[in-house]
Amino acid sequence: MTDFSSTDQTPGAGQIFLDHVGWFIPDMDAASSAFGKLGFPLTPFTIHMNEQPDGTRVPSGTANRCAMIKRGYLEILTRVADVESAITQQMDDGLARYTGLHLVAFTVADTDAATERLRIAGFAPEPPIALRRPMPLDAGGEGTAAFSVIRLPSDAMAEGRVQVLSQDTPDIVWQPSVTADENGLDMLSGILICAADPVEAAARYERFTGREYSAMGDGFRIDLDRGHIVICSPADCCEILPGIEIPDLPFIAAVSIRSADMEATRSYLTARDVPVLSDDGDRLAVSPDAGMGAAFVFHSDGREPFSPL
């Protein structure tokens, strides 16, 4: 099982972390309100720019706001008008299936080495892209958040945009003023993927991450150096998240986040009438109605977030 005691923000040589997950949404205002109710302050609305070899920057076709956690973060993505690209087409295709989680991003220390490993594993990765976005600094002024992102062909992963990146400027990305604190949550710990063929999906993510999968009930689990992936059938998904509706397959059903103080987390949500699917003391599942189409599972340290109740 993953050691969730790690305090490192970025991975060391040979490590791979679950870095962030992303929502494809049609309405940024609605998403901002929903995430604010859950206790996530958001970064400013920012249009993504790809830096070209000559130093110029061009819009990628998407924009975001991010909910920063002390370890990891959540990304809310929407379309930019009048820009068409492979990325915007992928977003349109995802939204046609459902509003919710369509992006999973892993972080490594060396994107060149990761690109070669993915190529050998048969994924046909693109060369790393220099992604840039402005970020206000708590100390004043503005910095540039920099990422080197490895993307795959749009049809490589049925779940959506699954990518690997390096965090090149972590001190700029994680500004204390926009990092969640009041809700007691402190680390992105996992994702739950509901698949028609869990065996195929587990084998594919094993090749993608370079980490072996193991059986978890009737499903599978992949432990990373920080965070984990659970892959299950629709029937198991409904046991893990009672009352959830599955819009389409594959479906990234939930994200788990560790709480440093479950009582503080519970009190925060209760005061704001956030709807829950289940609560067994050290694990609380928030309804997708409050999570822009995805369930949140908040859990104490050491508690498995995606086991059936």
Secondary structure, 3 states (H helix, E strand, C coil): CCCCCCCCCCCCCCCCEEEEEEEECCCHHHHHHHHHHCCCCCCCCEEEEEECCCCCEEEEEEEEEEEECCECEEEEEEECCCCCCHHHHHHHHHHHHCCEEEEEEEECCCHHHHHHHHHHCCCCCCCCEEEEEEEECCCCCEEEEEEEEECCCCCCCCCCEEEEEEECCHHHHCCHHHECCCCCEEEEEEEEEECCCHHHHHHHHHHHHCCCEEEECCEEEEECCECEEEEECHHHHHHHCCCCCCCCCCEEEEEEEEECCHHHHHHHHHHCCCCEEEECCCEEEECCCCCCCCEEEEECCCCCCCCCC
